[in-house]
Amino acid sequence: MRRLRTVILDTSTLVSAALKAGSKPDQALLKALKSCQVCACAETLAELEQVLDRAKFDRYASQEDRRAFVRLIRQNFHLFVLEDDWMTALQPACRDPKDAPFLALALAAEADILVSSDQDLLVLHPWHGIQILTPAEFLAGPDLLP
């Protein structure tokens, strides 16, 4: 039996999914949860929580709904621990240092796909054999069930 594809969803994708039900990022999240092993680490979860806690998002979703979204992510994603050397050994490095945890996680989890709306990550496609796709590209891809 083939292994499930391993997918990482970056903060931009998850924030969009949290704030707009039915959006491409939301659909990408649902597809990944249904058919893939979706991974996160403490660093990526902390960034998600910090971003979703911003008051500017109050007009899109209540703070409680955004916190519930983070709990859902924590419960359904496979968690990895990143060693310090994962972050420093990234080659080529991303032009935005805040994206380094996603690249390190992709290596640690042996990810097949990193889903992102962030141009700093998308320009790296493919990176170490890992596809870096927009949510729309991920959705357009084949069914990922083994």
C-alpha positions as CSV (number, residue, x, y, z in Angstrom):
1,M,0.0,0.0,0.0
2,R,1.3,3.5,-0.9
3,R,1.8,5.9,1.9
4,L,-0.4,9.0,2.2
5,R,1.1,12.0,0.6
6,T,2.5,14.4,3.2
7,V,1.4,18.0,2.9
8,I,2.3,21.3,4.7
9,L,0.0,24.2,4.6
10,D,1.6,27.6,5.4
11,T,0.1,30.4,7.6
12,S,-1.2,32.4,4.6
13,T,-3.2,29.4,3.5
14,L,-4.5,28.5,6.9
15,V,-5.5,32.1,7.8
16,S,-7.5,32.4,4.6
17,A,-9.2,29.1,5.3
18,A,-10.0,30.3,8.8
19,L,-11.5,33.6,7.7
20,K,-13.4,32.5,4.6
21,A,-15.4,29.3,4.4
22,G,-15.6,27.9,0.9
23,S,-12.5,29.8,-0.3
24,K,-9.8,28.0,-2.3
25,P,-7.6,27.8,0.8
26,D,-10.5,26.4,2.8
27,Q,-11.1,23.8,0.1
28,A,-7.4,23.0,0.0
29,L,-7.4,22.4,3.8
30,L,-10.4,20.1,3.6
31,K,-8.8,18.1,0.7
32,A,-5.6,17.8,2.6
33,L,-7.3,16.6,5.8
34,K,-9.3,14.1,3.9
35,S,-6.6,12.6,1.7
36,C,-3.1,13.4,3.2
37,Q,-1.0,13.4,6.2
38,V,-0.9,17.1,7.1
39,C,2.0,18.3,9.2
40,A,2.9,21.2,11.5
41,C,5.4,22.0,14.2
42,A,5.5,24.2,17.2
43,E,6.9,27.1,15.3
44,T,4.3,27.1,12.5
45,L,1.5,26.6,15.0
46,A,2.7,29.5,17.1
47,E,2.8,31.8,14.0
48,L,-0.7,30.7,13.1
49,E,-2.0,31.4,16.5
50,Q,-0.3,34.8,16.7
51,V,-1.6,35.9,13.3
52,L,-5.1,34.8,13.9
53,D,-5.1,36.6,17.3
54,R,-4.8,40.0,15.5
55,A,-7.8,42.3,16.1
56,K,-7.9,43.2,12.4
57,F,-9.5,39.8,11.8
58,D,-12.4,40.5,14.2
59,R,-14.6,41.7,11.3
60,Y,-14.2,38.3,9.4
61,A,-14.5,35.8,12.3
62,S,-14.9,36.1,16.1
63,Q,-11.9,35.5,18.2
64,E,-13.5,32.4,19.6
65,D,-14.0,31.0,16.1
66,R,-10.4,31.7,15.2
67,R,-9.2,30.0,18.4
68,A,-11.5,27.0,17.7
69,F,-9.8,26.9,14.2
70,V,-6.4,26.7,15.8
71,R,-7.6,23.9,18.2
72,L,-8.9,22.0,15.1
73,I,-5.6,22.3,13.4
74,R,-3.7,21.2,16.5
75,Q,-6.0,18.1,16.8
76,N,-5.8,17.1,13.2
77,F,-2.2,17.8,12.1
78,H,0.7,15.5,12.7
79,L,3.2,17.4,14.8
80,F,7.0,17.3,14.2
81,V,9.7,18.7,16.4
82,L,12.3,20.7,14.5
83,E,15.9,20.5,15.6
84,D,17.9,23.7,15.5
85,D,20.1,22.5,12.7
86,W,17.2,22.0,10.4
87,M,16.7,25.8,10.4
88,T,20.3,26.7,9.8
89,A,21.0,24.1,7.1
90,L,18.3,25.3,4.6
91,Q,19.9,25.6,1.1
92,P,18.8,27.5,-0.8
93,A,17.4,29.7,2.0
94,C,14.1,31.4,1.6
95,R,14.3,35.2,1.0
96,D,12.0,35.7,4.0
97,P,13.5,34.2,7.1
98,K,10.0,33.9,8.7
99,D,9.3,31.2,6.1
100,A,12.2,29.0,7.2
101,P,10.2,26.9,9.6
102,F,7.9,25.8,6.8
103,L,10.9,24.7,4.7
104,A,12.5,23.0,7.7
105,L,9.2,21.2,8.5
106,A,8.9,20.1,4.8
107,L,12.3,18.5,5.0
108,A,11.7,16.9,8.5
109,A,8.3,15.5,7.5
110,E,9.6,14.4,4.1
111,A,6.7,16.4,2.6
112,D,5.5,15.9,-1.0
113,I,3.7,19.3,-1.2
114,L,3.9,22.7,0.5
115,V,0.7,24.7,-0.1
116,S,1.2,28.4,0.1
117,S,0.0,31.8,-1.2
118,D,3.4,33.4,-0.3
119,Q,5.5,34.4,-3.2
120,D,8.7,34.0,-1.1
121,L,7.9,30.3,-1.0
122,L,6.3,29.9,-4.4
123,V,9.4,31.1,-6.2
124,L,11.3,28.2,-4.8
125,H,9.1,25.6,-6.6
126,P,10.3,22.9,-6.7
127,W,12.5,22.8,-3.7
128,H,14.4,19.7,-2.8
129,G,11.9,17.7,-4.7
130,I,9.0,19.2,-2.8
131,Q,6.2,20.8,-4.9
132,I,5.3,24.3,-3.7
133,L,1.8,25.0,-4.9
134,T,-0.9,27.6,-4.5
135,P,-4.2,26.4,-3.0
136,A,-5.8,26.4,-6.4
137,E,-3.0,24.4,-7.9
138,F,-3.2,21.9,-5.1
139,L,-7.0,21.6,-5.7
140,A,-6.5,21.1,-9.4
141,G,-4.1,18.2,-8.7
142,P,-5.1,14.5,-8.8
143,D,-7.0,12.8,-6.0
144,L,-4.4,12.1,-3.4
145,L,-5.9,9.0,-1.8
146,P,-3.7,5.9,-2.2
